[in-house]
Amino acid sequence: METILNYISKWEKRCYTEGIPEEIPLRLEQLNKAPSYKALVKAILKNDMNLKTLGNTIKKPNSYHELKRIELNNRNKPTQLKLF
């Protein structure tokens, strides 16, 4: 729900001060160049609660990048075989 409100407020801050339209031309909708409630409803029906289909990205926390770096470093280390 918060993501949807962020999407609406983001576009209202840009240039849609009177609210976003119900529908827009199909080509603009496909390119994500303009907002519409129709596109928002389509995203919700696809169960896309993060609105990735509308161009929204989720920022990963710094801890994710640190863990990924550690994982990649561990991949490059050769493993030693233990002989019994």
N, C-alpha and C positions, 0 to 999 in steps of 0.2 A: 504494500500500500504506500509505503514511504517513497519507493522508487517512482511510482506513478505520480505522486504529488510533486516530486522533484522534476520529473519530465515536464509537467504542465507549467510549473513555476519557471523553469529554465527558458521555455519558449516564450512565456509572457514577459520575461525580462528582456529578451532579445528584441522582439518587435511586434508581438501580438498582445498589446496592452488591453485590447477589448475582448480577449479570450481567443482560444484556438478554434478553427472552423470545424464543422461536422465532417465535411469531405473536402478533398483536394483533387486536382487532376491526377490520373493514374501514374503518369510518368514521374511527377514530383513525389508521389508516395513511394514508388519503387526506389528512387534515389535517396530517400530520407532527407529531402531538401526542405520540407515544410511539415509542420505537425498537423495531425487531425485526430479527432476522436475515433474515427473509423479505424485508423491504423492502430490506435491504442487498444481498441476492442479486439481486433484481430490478434494482437500479441497476447492478450489475456486469454483468448480462446485457445491459443496454441500452448497455453500454460507457461508462457515466457514471462515469469514474474520479474526477472531482472531486465527486461526490455532489450535484450541483445538484438532482436530483429529490428529494433528502431534505432540502432546505433549506440546504445548505452553500453559503456564498459565498466567493469568492476575493477577497482584498483586492489591489487594484492598487497597485503601488509609486508613490511620490511622483513619480518621474521620468515616469511615464505622464501624470499630471495636468499636469505642467509642459509636456510636449510637446503635449498636447491644447490647452492654453491658447495656445501659440505658433501652432499650426495654425489655431485659430479667429481669432486676430488677423490672420493672413495672409490669411484668406478675405475679410475685410472691406475690405482695401486694394484700391483699383481698380488694374487693370493698365493699363499704358500700351502703346499700339500703336507699334511701331517702323515708321517709313516709310523706305523705301530710296530 
